[in-house]
């Protein structure tokens, strides 16, 4: 008899036969594979979620990535004068400059005694370049207003939520000498309207105001935000500023370090997940081996009616690959479902305790595609040895082993 190659439809039909004849075994094998895939998906999603949360905290605005904070070392007692700002602005590598002055001050509101605080005097570009946004409310937009830390509101007996927005405060800034605490001048303005609240327990009681809203400009600045024209000149500009004696802190360095750390965490979590996947692959290999031993007579019949060695091999490989595919799809459904449930529960708890909703499990679309392809590959590898043994079996051997 002349061997006749099986058609694709016939190949898939025979491969699916085991799902009908041994449904319980097929379901358990696919479920085991799904659990392994789901474990990988959940753990890697956790790693990506941690990465996005951490980097999201650091990278609140695009401009902040190419902005550096410069200041003189504290032991030098040097400050940045307004005239020095012009030199920075005129630099060919600098796109924007935002000075920051910090002085002690006093804040009060009607019906409450004054409170000593730190005041941060900035311009409207500060929030965009520094990547600092209020937890509640909005950044200052050029109008007279202030953003305060929640500690100030607590000390003054005011609410720390959105209901406090619009409340009026009197703020007085005490300008001091550069190297002493002697007060040389006082700056104040009309009552400030509360525009935003920063909820940060590590932040000292601080009020942020615009320099344009004060009666007098700051005499000097402790630090300046310098935005590079583009990322290509960032390194050159930083080296030049370091050479001029400045301390330089770039947010992009923090983002890079954070990404490196979270990538390592994601890899470690992925390794744990792959361990579970290997156990599932061993289970699938065992299923395919048992299936081969049970179907030796069937292999003999197929070869007797003209099936080639390649047909028999492909029959087992397609069957194992389909199991891998179904296991991958099931794992993706289970993993995404559990991740969504965890996110909903964690967000509800966070909101209940006064925080904001979080997405701790984040799954990139490309990773879903990769993991499905990988599951098919695992199925293919698991079925390779049984498929090879089946293809080498002759009809005579098959009937003798019945």
N, C-alpha and C positions, 0 to 999 in steps of 0.2 A: 504493500500500500504506500502510495506517495504521501509523505507528510504534508499536511495542509495547515498553514498558519492560522491561529484563531483570530477572528475579527475582534476589534476593540469592544464592541457591544457584548460579544460572547465572553470575552475576558472579564469584563466588569460583572456580567451576570453570574458567572461561576464564582467570582470573588465574593459577591454579596450572599452567596448561598449559605456560607457559614453563619451569617447573621440571622438567617431564618432557621437553620437546623440546630444551632447552639446559641440561642439568644441570651441565655443567662450568662454564659461564659463571655460572650462578646461584650455585653453590657458592663460586666464587672471589670473586664480588661480596659474598656474605654473609660470607665469611671476612675480607675486607678491612674490612668494617664491624665485624665482631666484634673485630678487632685494635684498631681505633680506639676502640671502646667499652671494651675491656679496659684500654687505656692510660689512659683517663680514670679508670676505676674504681680502678686500682692507685695512680695518683698521688694522687687525692683520698683514698683509704683511708690512704695513707702520711701525708698531712696530718692526718687525724683521729687516726691512731695516735699521732703525735707530740703532738697536743693532749691526748689522754687520758693518755699517760704523764707529761707535764709537769704537768698539772693534778692528776693522781692523786698525784704526789709532794707537791704543795702542799696538797691538800685530802684529808687522811687521815681526818678526822672532820668531821661536820656542824657541831658546836659551834665548831670552830676558825674557821669562816667569819665568825662574828659576834663573834669575840674579838679584842681589841687588846692589844698588849704596850706598856706604858707605862714610862718611866724618865726620870730627870732627865739633862740633858746632862752629860757627864763632866767638863767644865771647871768646873761648879758645885760639885762634890764633895758634892752633896745626896743623901740617901738617903731611902727610904720607911720610916717608923717603923710599928710595930704599931698605934699609935693612929690613924694616917692610913688604915689599912686599913678601920677601922670607918666612917669617913666615906664611903669608896668603896662599901662594902657597903650603906649606908643610902640611896644615891642612887636616885632613882625610875627611872632609865634602866638601872640595872645589875642583872643577874640573878645574877651569880656573880663572885667574886674569888679569884684563886689567886696568892699571893705566891711569889717565887723569890729565894732567897738564893744567893750565889756566894762561896765562900771557898776558900783553899788547904787542902790536906789531905794525908794520907799513907795509903797503902794497902799492905797486906802480906798474904801468905798463907804457910802453913806451908812451910818449906824455901826461902823466898825473902826477900831483903832488902826493906826498905820502899821505896816509890816515891812521890815528890812528884807530886801531881795537883791538878786543879781539882775541887772538889765542888759539886754543885748540889743545894740543899736545897729540896724542894718538898712539896706535899700531893698527895693521890691524884687530885685533879681536874686536875692539871697536864698529864698526858698527853692527856687528852680535849680540853682547851681549847687546848693548844699544837699539837695535831695531830702529836705526836711518838710514834712507835711503834717499839719495838726491832726490829731486823732479824731477830734470833733470840730466842725466848722471848716473854714477855708483860710488859705494863706492871705496875707495882707496884700491888697491890690492898689496901694497908693493913697488910700484914704486914711484919715486918722483912725487908728485902732490899735489893738494889741492882741498878742497871743501869749497865753500864760501856761505855766505848768500846773497840773492838777493840785500840787501841794499848796500852791497859793490860795486856790479856791477853798480847799479844806481848812486852811488856817484862818481864813476870813469868814468861815461859816457859810459859804456859797455852794450851791450844787455843782457837781463836776460833770454834768451831762449837758445835752443840747439846750436845756431850759435856761442855762446861765448865759447863753449867747445874747449879745446886745446889752448886757449889764454894763454900767458906767463905772470906770475906775479913775482915780487921780494918781498919776505917777510922777515922781520927781527923781531926776537923775543927778547923782553927785559926782561931778568931774573931779578927779584927783590928779596929783602930780605923778609923773612917770615912775619914780622910784620910791615914793612914800605914799602913805594913806591920807595925806593932807588934802582936804577939799579945797579946790581952787575956784570952782564955779558950780552953778546949779542950773539945770535945764528942766523945764516943765512945759506943759501945754494945756490946752483945754481937756476936759475929761475924755478918756479913751474908751471907746466902745469895744467890748470883748468880741473878737472875731473868730477865735479858735482856742482849743484846749489841747495841750500835749500831755497824754497820760503815760508817764515814764517814771517809775519809782526811783530810778537811778539818777534822775535829773534834779538838780538843786532848784529851790523856788526861784524861777526865772520868768521875767516878762520880756517879750520881744516887741520892739517898737521900731518904726521907720524913722530915720534921721530927719526926714523932711517934715515930720510932725512935731519935732521938738523946737523949742525957742532958740536953742544954740547948737551949733554943730560940734561933734566930738573933737577934742584937740589932737588926738592921735588914735591909732588903731593897733590892737594886739595881733590881729591876724587878718588875712585877705584871701578871698576865694579867687583863684585865677583859672579861667577856662581857656584851654588850648584851642587853636583854630581847627584842629582835627586830631585824630588819634595818632597820625603819622609823626607829628611834631611833639607828641606828649613826652617821650623819653628825652629828647633834646632839650626841651624847655625845663624839665625837671632837673636835669644835670646842671643847667645854667643857674637855676635858682639855688641849688645846693652849693654851687661854687661861690655864690654871693653871700653865703652864710645863713641861709634860711633853713628851717626845718620844713620838710615837705611831706604832706600826707595826701595820697591819691586814693580815691574811692575805688578805682579800677583794680588797685592792688588787693584791696579787701575782697572784692568780688572774685578775682582770680584765685586767691587763697581759699575762699569759701567753696568755690566750684571744685577745686582740687580735693578738698576734704570730703565734700558730699559725693564726689565721684568714687572715692575710695570706699565710703560707706555703702554706696549703691553696689559696687563690685562685690563687697563682702556679703551683703544680703543676697545678691544674685548667686553667689557660690553656695550658700545654704539652700537656696531654692533648687539649684541644679542637682544637689545631693538627693533631694526628694524626687526629682525627675529621673535620676538614674535608677532609683529603686523601682519606679513605675516602668521604666524601659526593661528592666530585668523581668518584671512580671509579664510584659508583653512578649518578650523573647520566650519565656516559658510557655505561654499560651500558643504561640506559633509552633513551638517544638512538639507540644502535645497534639496540636492539630495535624501536624505532618504525620505523626505516628498513627493517628486514627484514620488518616486518609491515604495510606499506602496503597490499598486496593483500588481506590478511586484514581490514584496516579497511574496505576497499571492499566486501567481501562482507558484513560485518556491517551496514553501512549500507544495502546493497541489499536485505537481508531484513528491514529495519525497525528496526534499532538506531538510537537517537537519539544526537545529539551528546553528551548527558550520559552515556549508557551507555558510549560509547567513552572518554570522559574518565575516568569512574569505573573502567573496566577497567584503565587504566594506573595510576591512582592507587592502587587496591587492590593491584595487583601490586608497586608500589614500596614501599607501606606494609608489605606482608607481608615484603619483603626487609629493610626496616628493623627490623621486629619480630624476625625470625629472627636478624638481625645483633646486635640488642640482647641477646636471650636468650643467643646464643653468647658475646658479650662478657662478660656477667655470669658465665657459667660459667667462662670462661677467667680472668677477673679474680679471682673468688673462689677459684678453684683455685690460681692462682699465689700469691695472698696467703696462703692457708693453708699452702702449701709453704714460703714464706719464713718465716712465723711458726714453723713446726715446726723448721726448720733453725736460725734465730736463737735460739730457746729452748733447743735442744739444745746449741748452742755456749755460751750464757750459763750454763746449768747445769753444763756441763763445766768451766767456769772458776770455779765457786763462786758464781755469781750465781743469780738467780731467773728463771723463765720470763717472757718478754715477748711482748706482742701488738703488733708494730710496725705491722701493717696492720689497721685497724679500719674496717669498712664499715657505716654505719647502714642500717637496713632502708628508711627513707624514701628514701635516695639510690638504692637499687636500683630502687625503683618509679619515681622521677623519671627515671632514666637509660633505662629501658625505654620510657617514654612519649616521652622525647626522641628516642630512636632511631627510633621510629615517625614522629615529626614530621620528622626528617631524611629518612627515606625518602619521606614525602609531598611534601616540598619538592623533593627530587631528581627526582621524577617529574612535577612540575607542568608544566614547559615541554613535555616530550614529550607529555604527556596533552592539553595545550591544542592543540598542533599536530595531534594525531591527531583531536581532536573537530572541528576546523575543515576537515578534509579531506573533499571530496565524493567520492562513488563514482566519478564520471568521472575526477577527478584521480588517484584511487588506481589505477585500471586503466591510465591512460596512463603512470604512473610505474613500472609493473611491469617 
